[in-house]
Amino acid sequence: MNNVEEINNSVPMGQKIAFGLGMLANQLFPALLSIFIVVLIQDLGFNPLLYGIIAFVPRFIDAITDPLMGFISDNTKSKWGKRRQYVFFGGILTGIAFILSWQLYPENGQVFNFWYFLIFNLLFYLGITIFGIPFVAMGYEMSENFHERTRIMAVSQFIGQFAWVLAPWIWIIIYDPNIFADPASGTRILSVVFGIMCTLLAIVPAIFIKSKSTLNDDHLVPVTKENIGKSFTNIFTIFGDAFQNVPFRKLCIATFLVFNSFQTIAAFSFFIIVHYLFSGDASAAIPWPTLHGSVGALVTTFIVIPLVSKMAQIYGKKETFIISQSISVIGYILFWFLFIPGKPYMFLYALPFFSFGIGGLFTLMMSMTSDACDYEELQNGLPRKEGSFAAIYWWMVKLGTALAGLISGLIMWYVGFSPDASSQPDGALTGLRIAYSTIPVLGTLFAIYVMSDYEIDEKRAGDIKNQLNKINGEMN
């Protein structure tokens, strides 16, 4: 592609930043959830199996709501386009539900708190679906240029990663008795503060990223009760059709393996640091759990994402994926050797390697999904299916996260780990540490295998776009 074409296909930085601020909300919600969820176990006394159920049920329901939202978003006729109104109202619903779900009081008892949290958490994830699916699809549509798509996602991931820089410091705030009487009261107050913040960030793309009216788009399927019902009954057909797109199928499977093997062991970082490095003393462990998350996120933000974006333009997206994930494997292996009681600073040396895993994943995969949408249009024609692809892609992420939460609870139960115990049974912490290093290594290696013959490189993407331009020109 020559320089003139690059300029004509470039997206203004203001638009990239607006999308990035939406991505910050999209990542800050789950980042906060990953911090607050520890309070359920550590301080509100939730049984690990109840934690597993809470992690699994809402995301399992996404199996229905995400594809429906993808269909609705892809086919909405509106003067505001397909996506913006859903991003706006979905962001508001998500913020309200997040605030309400964390108004938990220990004196209400574990059973009441379990059902209360589960109900509002279901509402929270419904809001995430209404906001998130159209939001991600909006990003897929921002550019038709092979490399500009990577730059858009690099900017959005750069901004979004600040969620993971900020969130770990909340551990220090929550557990500081000079700030809050107890962690449960801390989560109640902070959920209001961050719920409002995230809501404001979430609606930025709806306000500032303009889209064309779809009122006169005859390719769209009318969004009627009958057609929504058909899409509901045809969920498996929708999935089957999408998975006939071989490049997209590989992206989904690889993401599932990398992200959700990471999610399975993510909560173990806190427990290993507190219970293995500091013998169960959460106060003495401060600030090391925070540094684990925050330093890793800083490395991701300022080193991994810019480097991965540059590497993708030089070596190609698939090759960069394989390189970045291979580096992350080294990090997971190093954690086994560098979690050393009495020397907590040692695990920091593993973080730069570890950070290439998630840092490289979504920067590349969201860009590559845009390419897969072009491939889909060439194979099956209009209407384009960014919303459906966003729904299915993120459904895979959410389902994997649900399974990861369930498996996390089962692992803690199986090894005999008890978060509120003053000392752990023999082998419990060793079991957590084995899982911490082996599960993501295996998941990452399988993902590299899946992506080893991924077929859309820059040349293939250019050929697809040229064919689409020819077909669309003939239709016009």
C-alpha positions as CSV (number, residue, x, y, z in Angstrom):
1,M,0.0,0.0,0.0
2,N,1.4,3.4,-0.9
3,N,1.6,6.5,1.2
4,V,-1.4,8.2,-0.4
5,E,-3.6,5.2,0.4
6,E,-2.2,5.0,3.9
7,I,-3.2,8.7,4.5
8,N,-6.6,8.3,2.9
9,N,-7.4,5.3,5.1
10,S,-6.0,6.7,8.3
11,V,-8.3,7.3,11.3
12,P,-7.9,10.7,13.1
13,M,-6.2,10.3,16.5
14,G,-9.2,11.8,18.2
15,Q,-11.4,9.0,17.0
16,K,-8.8,6.4,18.1
17,I,-8.6,8.0,21.6
18,A,-12.4,8.1,21.8
19,F,-12.5,4.4,21.1
20,G,-9.6,3.9,23.5
21,L,-11.6,5.6,26.3
22,G,-14.4,3.2,25.7
23,M,-11.9,0.3,25.8
24,L,-10.7,1.7,29.2
25,A,-14.2,1.3,30.5
26,N,-14.5,-2.1,28.8
27,Q,-11.4,-3.3,30.7
28,L,-11.8,-1.3,33.9
29,F,-15.1,-3.1,34.7
30,P,-13.5,-6.6,34.7
31,A,-10.3,-5.3,36.3
32,L,-12.3,-4.0,39.2
33,L,-14.3,-7.1,39.3
34,S,-11.1,-9.2,39.6
35,I,-10.0,-7.1,42.6
36,F,-13.4,-6.9,44.4
37,I,-14.1,-10.6,43.8
38,V,-11.2,-11.5,46.2
39,V,-13.2,-9.7,48.9
40,L,-16.1,-12.1,48.4
41,I,-13.7,-15.0,49.3
42,Q,-11.2,-13.4,51.7
43,D,-13.5,-11.1,53.7
44,L,-17.2,-12.0,53.1
45,G,-16.5,-15.7,53.6
46,F,-17.8,-17.0,50.3
47,N,-17.1,-20.7,49.8
48,P,-14.8,-21.2,46.8
49,L,-17.6,-23.3,45.1
50,L,-20.0,-20.4,45.5
51,Y,-17.3,-18.2,43.9
52,G,-17.1,-20.7,41.0
53,I,-20.9,-20.6,40.5
54,I,-20.9,-16.7,40.5
55,A,-18.1,-16.7,38.0
56,F,-19.8,-19.3,35.8
57,V,-23.6,-18.6,35.6
58,P,-23.7,-15.0,34.3
59,R,-21.2,-15.7,31.6
60,F,-23.0,-18.9,30.6
61,I,-26.1,-16.8,30.0
62,D,-24.0,-14.7,27.7
63,A,-24.2,-17.7,25.4
64,I,-27.7,-16.5,24.6
65,T,-27.5,-12.8,25.0
66,D,-24.3,-12.1,23.0
67,P,-25.4,-13.7,19.7
68,L,-28.8,-11.9,20.0
69,M,-27.1,-8.6,20.6
70,G,-24.8,-9.3,17.6
71,F,-27.8,-9.9,15.4
72,I,-29.7,-6.8,16.7
73,S,-26.6,-4.5,16.3
74,D,-25.8,-5.8,12.8
75,N,-29.3,-5.1,11.5
76,T,-30.4,-1.9,13.3
77,K,-31.9,0.7,11.1
78,S,-31.3,4.1,12.7
79,K,-30.2,7.6,11.8
80,W,-27.5,7.1,14.4
81,G,-26.2,3.9,12.7
82,K,-26.0,0.4,14.0
83,R,-24.0,0.8,17.2
84,R,-24.0,4.1,19.0
85,Q,-27.3,4.0,20.8
86,Y,-26.5,0.6,22.3
87,V,-23.1,1.7,23.4
88,F,-24.6,4.7,25.2
89,F,-27.5,3.0,27.0
90,G,-25.6,-0.2,27.6
91,G,-22.8,1.7,29.3
92,I,-25.3,3.4,31.7
93,L,-27.0,0.1,32.6
94,T,-23.6,-1.6,33.2
95,G,-22.5,1.2,35.6
96,I,-25.7,1.2,37.6
97,A,-25.7,-2.6,38.0
98,F,-22.0,-2.6,39.0
99,I,-22.7,-0.2,41.8
100,L,-25.7,-2.1,43.1
101,S,-24.1,-5.5,42.9
102,W,-21.4,-4.5,45.4
103,Q,-23.7,-3.1,48.2
104,L,-23.0,-6.2,50.3
105,Y,-23.0,-6.3,54.1
106,P,-21.5,-9.2,56.1
107,E,-24.3,-9.2,58.6
108,N,-26.8,-10.2,55.8
109,G,-25.2,-13.6,55.7
110,Q,-23.6,-15.7,53.0
111,V,-26.8,-17.1,51.5
112,F,-28.5,-13.7,51.1
113,N,-25.3,-12.1,49.8
114,F,-24.8,-14.9,47.3
115,W,-28.3,-14.5,45.8
116,Y,-28.2,-10.7,45.9
117,F,-24.8,-10.5,44.2
118,L,-25.8,-13.2,41.6
119,I,-29.0,-11.3,40.6
120,F,-27.3,-7.9,40.1
121,N,-24.2,-9.5,38.5
122,L,-26.6,-11.0,35.9
123,L,-27.9,-7.5,35.2
124,F,-24.3,-6.2,35.1
125,Y,-23.4,-8.8,32.4
126,L,-26.5,-8.0,30.5
127,G,-25.3,-4.3,30.4
128,I,-21.8,-5.5,29.3
129,T,-23.4,-7.3,26.4
130,I,-25.6,-4.4,25.3
131,F,-22.6,-2.0,25.5
132,G,-19.7,-4.3,24.6
133,I,-20.8,-6.2,21.5
134,P,-21.7,-3.0,19.5
135,F,-18.6,-1.2,20.9
136,V,-16.2,-3.9,19.7
137,A,-18.0,-4.1,16.3
138,M,-17.6,-0.3,16.1
139,G,-13.8,-0.8,16.3
140,Y,-13.8,-3.4,13.6
141,E,-15.5,-0.9,11.3
142,M,-13.2,2.1,11.9
143,S,-10.8,1.3,9.1
144,E,-10.4,-0.9,6.0
145,N,-6.6,-0.7,6.0
146,F,-4.6,-3.8,7.1
147,H,-2.1,-1.9,9.3
148,E,-4.3,0.9,10.4
149,R,-6.5,-1.7,12.1
150,T,-3.6,-2.7,14.2
151,R,-2.7,0.9,15.0
152,I,-6.3,1.5,16.1
153,M,-6.3,-1.5,18.4
154,A,-2.8,-0.6,19.7
155,V,-4.0,2.8,20.8
156,S,-7.2,1.4,22.3
157,Q,-5.3,-1.3,24.2
158,F,-2.6,1.2,25.3
159,I,-5.4,3.3,26.9
160,G,-7.3,0.3,28.1
161,Q,-4.3,-1.2,29.9
162,F,-4.4,1.7,32.4
163,A,-7.3,-0.2,33.9
164,W,-4.9,-2.9,34.9
165,V,-2.3,-0.4,36.1
166,L,-4.9,1.3,38.4
167,A,-6.9,-1.6,39.6
168,P,-4.2,-3.4,41.6
169,W,-3.6,-0.4,43.8
170,I,-7.2,-0.7,45.0
171,W,-6.0,-3.7,47.1
172,I,-3.9,-1.3,49.2
173,I,-6.8,1.1,49.6
174,I,-9.3,-1.5,50.5
175,Y,-7.1,-3.2,53.1
176,D,-5.9,0.1,54.7
177,P,-7.8,0.4,58.0
178,N,-7.0,4.2,58.0
179,I,-9.2,4.6,54.9
180,F,-12.0,2.0,55.4
181,A,-13.3,0.2,58.4
182,D,-13.1,-3.1,56.5
183,P,-12.7,-4.3,52.9
184,A,-16.5,-4.9,52.5
185,S,-17.3,-1.2,53.2
186,G,-14.4,-0.2,50.9
187,T,-15.9,-2.1,48.0
188,R,-19.3,-0.6,48.6
189,I,-17.9,3.0,48.4
190,L,-15.4,2.4,45.6
191,S,-18.0,0.7,43.5
192,V,-20.0,3.9,43.4
193,V,-16.9,6.0,42.5
194,F,-15.7,3.7,39.8
195,G,-19.1,2.8,38.6
196,I,-19.7,6.5,37.7
197,M,-16.3,6.9,36.2
198,C,-16.7,3.8,34.0
199,T,-20.1,4.9,32.9
200,L,-18.8,8.3,31.7
201,L,-15.9,6.6,29.8
202,A,-18.2,4.0,28.2
203,I,-20.5,6.6,26.6
204,V,-17.6,8.5,25.0
205,P,-17.4,6.4,21.8
206,A,-21.2,6.8,21.4
207,I,-20.9,10.5,21.5
208,F,-17.7,11.2,19.5
209,I,-17.4,8.3,17.0
210,K,-19.8,9.2,14.2
211,S,-21.5,6.7,12.0
212,K,-23.6,6.7,8.9
213,S,-27.4,6.4,9.0
214,T,-28.6,3.0,8.2
215,L,-32.3,4.0,7.7
216,N,-32.1,3.2,3.9
217,D,-29.8,0.2,4.1
218,D,-31.8,-2.5,2.3
219,H,-29.3,-5.3,3.1
220,L,-30.3,-5.3,6.7
221,V,-32.8,-7.8,8.2
222,P,-35.7,-6.1,10.0
223,V,-35.2,-6.2,13.8
224,T,-38.6,-7.6,14.6
225,K,-39.8,-9.9,17.3
226,E,-40.1,-12.7,14.7
227,N,-36.6,-12.2,13.3
228,I,-35.1,-11.9,16.8
229,G,-36.9,-15.1,17.7
230,K,-35.5,-16.7,14.6
231,S,-32.0,-15.6,15.6
232,F,-32.6,-17.0,19.1
233,T,-33.6,-20.4,17.7
234,N,-30.8,-20.3,15.2
235,I,-28.0,-19.5,17.7
236,F,-26.2,-22.8,16.8
237,T,-26.7,-22.0,13.1
238,I,-25.2,-18.6,13.6
239,F,-22.2,-20.1,15.4
240,G,-21.9,-22.8,12.8
241,D,-21.9,-20.3,10.0
242,A,-19.3,-18.1,11.7
243,F,-17.1,-21.0,12.4
244,Q,-17.1,-22.0,8.7
245,N,-14.9,-18.9,8.4
246,V,-11.6,-20.7,9.1
247,P,-9.5,-17.7,10.0
248,F,-12.1,-16.4,12.4
249,R,-12.4,-19.9,14.0
250,K,-8.7,-20.0,14.6
251,L,-8.7,-16.5,16.2
252,C,-11.5,-17.6,18.6
253,I,-9.9,-20.8,19.6
254,A,-6.5,-19.3,20.1
255,T,-8.0,-16.4,22.2
256,F,-9.9,-18.9,24.3
257,L,-6.8,-20.9,25.0
258,V,-4.5,-17.9,25.9
259,F,-6.8,-15.6,27.7
260,N,-8.8,-18.1,29.7
261,S,-5.9,-20.3,30.8
262,F,-4.6,-17.0,32.1
263,Q,-7.9,-16.2,33.8
264,T,-8.0,-19.6,35.5
265,I,-4.9,-18.7,37.5
266,A,-5.3,-14.9,37.7
267,A,-6.7,-14.9,41.2
268,F,-4.0,-17.2,42.4
269,S,-1.4,-14.3,42.2
270,F,-2.9,-12.7,45.3
271,F,-3.2,-15.9,47.2
272,I,0.3,-17.1,46.4
273,I,1.9,-13.8,47.3
274,V,-0.1,-13.5,50.6
275,H,-0.1,-17.1,51.7
276,Y,3.2,-18.4,50.2
277,L,5.5,-15.4,50.3
278,F,4.0,-13.8,53.5
279,S,2.5,-16.8,55.4
280,G,-1.1,-15.5,55.2
281,D,-0.5,-12.0,56.5
282,A,-2.3,-9.8,53.9
283,S,-1.1,-6.6,55.6
284,A,2.5,-7.6,55.5
285,A,2.1,-8.5,51.9
286,I,1.3,-5.0,50.9
287,P,2.3,-3.7,48.3
288,W,3.5,-6.8,46.5
289,P,0.1,-8.1,45.1
290,T,-0.4,-4.5,43.8
291,L,3.0,-4.4,42.2
292,H,2.4,-7.8,40.5
293,G,-0.6,-6.4,38.7
294,S,0.5,-2.8,38.2
295,V,4.1,-3.4,37.1
296,G,2.9,-6.0,34.7
297,A,0.3,-3.6,33.3
298,L,2.9,-0.8,33.0
299,V,5.2,-3.1,31.0
300,T,2.3,-4.1,28.8
301,T,1.2,-0.5,28.2
302,F,4.6,1.2,27.5
303,I,6.7,-1.7,26.1
304,V,4.6,-4.6,24.9
305,I,1.8,-2.9,23.0
306,P,4.0,-0.4,21.1
307,L,6.5,-3.2,20.4
308,V,3.9,-5.7,19.2
309,S,2.2,-3.0,17.0
310,K,5.6,-2.3,15.3
311,M,6.5,-6.0,15.0
312,A,3.2,-6.7,13.3
313,Q,3.9,-4.2,10.6
314,I,7.4,-5.6,10.0
315,Y,7.0,-9.3,10.5
316,G,3.2,-9.8,10.1
317,K,0.4,-10.4,12.6
318,K,0.6,-14.1,12.8
319,E,4.3,-14.2,13.2
320,T,4.1,-11.5,15.9
321,F,1.4,-13.5,17.7
322,I,3.7,-16.6,17.8
323,I,6.7,-14.6,19.0
324,S,4.9,-12.7,21.7
325,Q,3.1,-15.8,23.1
326,S,6.4,-17.7,23.1
327,I,7.9,-15.0,25.2
328,S,5.0,-15.2,27.7
329,V,5.7,-18.9,28.2
330,I,9.1,-18.0,29.5
331,G,7.5,-15.7,32.0
332,Y,5.1,-18.4,33.4
333,I,8.0,-20.8,33.8
334,L,10.1,-18.2,35.6
335,F,7.3,-17.6,38.1
336,W,7.8,-21.1,39.5
337,F,11.4,-20.2,40.4
338,L,11.0,-16.6,41.3
339,F,8.2,-16.8,43.9
340,I,10.6,-17.0,46.8
341,P,9.6,-16.4,50.4
342,G,11.6,-13.7,51.9
343,K,12.5,-12.3,48.5
344,P,9.2,-11.1,47.0
345,Y,10.9,-8.7,44.7
346,M,12.3,-11.6,42.6
347,F,9.0,-12.3,40.8
348,L,9.2,-8.8,39.2
349,Y,11.9,-10.2,36.9
350,A,9.3,-12.6,35.4
351,L,6.8,-9.8,34.6
352,P,8.3,-8.4,31.4
353,F,8.2,-11.9,29.8
354,F,4.7,-12.7,31.2
355,S,3.3,-9.4,30.0
356,F,3.7,-10.3,26.3
357,G,0.9,-12.8,26.6
358,I,-2.2,-10.7,27.2
359,G,-0.5,-7.5,26.0
360,G,0.0,-9.0,22.5
361,L,-3.2,-11.0,22.4
362,F,-6.0,-8.4,22.0
363,T,-3.9,-5.9,20.0
364,L,-3.4,-8.5,17.3
365,M,-6.6,-10.5,17.6
366,M,-9.0,-7.6,17.3
367,S,-7.1,-6.3,14.3
368,M,-7.1,-9.8,12.7
369,T,-10.9,-10.1,13.4
370,S,-11.4,-7.1,11.2
371,D,-9.5,-8.9,8.4
372,A,-11.7,-12.0,9.0
373,C,-14.8,-9.8,8.5
374,D,-13.6,-8.9,5.1
375,Y,-13.0,-12.5,4.3
376,E,-16.6,-13.3,5.5
377,E,-18.0,-10.6,3.2
378,L,-16.1,-12.0,0.2
379,Q,-17.3,-15.5,0.9
380,N,-21.0,-14.8,1.8
381,G,-21.8,-11.2,0.7
382,L,-23.6,-8.5,2.5
383,P,-24.7,-7.6,5.1
384,R,-21.4,-7.5,6.9
385,K,-21.4,-9.2,10.3
386,E,-19.1,-7.3,12.6
387,G,-21.7,-7.4,15.4
388,S,-22.2,-11.2,15.1
389,F,-18.4,-11.7,15.0
390,A,-17.9,-9.5,18.0
391,A,-20.6,-11.4,19.8
392,I,-19.2,-14.8,19.0
393,Y,-15.6,-13.8,19.7
394,W,-16.3,-12.2,23.0
395,W,-18.7,-15.0,23.9
396,M,-15.8,-17.3,23.6
397,V,-13.8,-15.1,25.9
398,K,-16.7,-14.8,28.4
399,L,-17.5,-18.5,28.3
400,G,-13.8,-19.3,28.8
401,T,-13.7,-16.8,31.7
402,A,-16.8,-18.5,33.2
403,L,-15.1,-21.9,32.9
404,A,-11.9,-20.4,34.3
405,G,-13.7,-19.1,37.4
406,L,-15.4,-22.5,37.9
407,I,-12.1,-24.3,37.4
408,S,-10.3,-21.8,39.8
409,G,-12.8,-22.7,42.5
410,L,-12.4,-26.4,41.8
411,I,-8.6,-26.2,41.9
412,M,-8.7,-24.4,45.3
413,W,-11.2,-26.9,46.6
414,Y,-9.2,-29.9,45.2
415,V,-5.8,-28.8,46.7
416,G,-7.5,-27.9,50.0
417,F,-6.7,-24.2,49.9
418,S,-8.7,-22.1,52.4
419,P,-8.3,-18.3,51.9
420,D,-9.5,-17.5,55.5
421,A,-7.3,-20.1,57.2
422,S,-4.2,-18.9,59.2
423,S,-2.2,-21.8,57.8
424,Q,-2.7,-24.0,54.7
425,P,-2.8,-27.8,54.5
426,D,0.3,-29.6,53.2
427,G,0.5,-29.4,49.4
428,A,-2.2,-26.7,49.0
429,L,0.1,-23.9,48.1
430,T,2.3,-26.2,46.0
431,G,-0.8,-27.2,44.1
432,L,-1.7,-23.6,43.4
433,R,1.8,-22.9,42.2
434,I,1.9,-25.9,39.9
435,A,-1.4,-24.8,38.4
436,Y,-0.1,-21.2,38.1
437,S,2.7,-22.2,35.9
438,T,1.4,-25.2,34.0
439,I,-2.1,-24.2,32.9
440,P,-1.2,-21.0,31.0
441,V,1.9,-22.6,29.5
442,L,-0.2,-25.5,28.1
443,G,-2.9,-23.2,26.9
444,T,-0.5,-20.9,25.1
445,L,1.4,-23.7,23.4
446,F,-1.9,-25.1,22.0
447,A,-2.8,-21.6,20.8
448,I,0.5,-21.2,19.0
449,Y,-0.2,-24.6,17.3
450,V,-3.7,-23.4,16.2
451,M,-2.3,-20.2,14.7
452,S,0.7,-21.8,13.0
453,D,-1.1,-22.0,9.7
454,Y,-3.3,-18.9,9.9
455,E,-3.8,-17.8,6.3
456,I,-4.6,-14.0,6.1
457,D,-1.3,-12.1,5.8
458,E,-1.0,-8.6,4.3
459,K,-0.9,-9.8,0.7
460,R,-4.0,-12.0,1.2
461,A,-5.8,-9.2,3.0
462,G,-5.0,-6.9,0.1
463,D,-6.3,-9.4,-2.5
464,I,-9.6,-9.8,-0.5
465,K,-10.1,-6.0,-0.3
466,N,-9.4,-5.6,-4.1
467,Q,-12.0,-8.3,-4.9
468,L,-14.5,-6.7,-2.6
469,N,-14.0,-3.3,-4.2
470,K,-14.5,-4.8,-7.6
471,I,-17.7,-6.7,-6.6
472,N,-19.1,-3.6,-4.8
473,G,-18.2,-1.4,-7.8
474,E,-20.1,-3.7,-10.2
475,M,-23.1,-3.7,-7.8
476,N,-23.2,0.0,-7.8
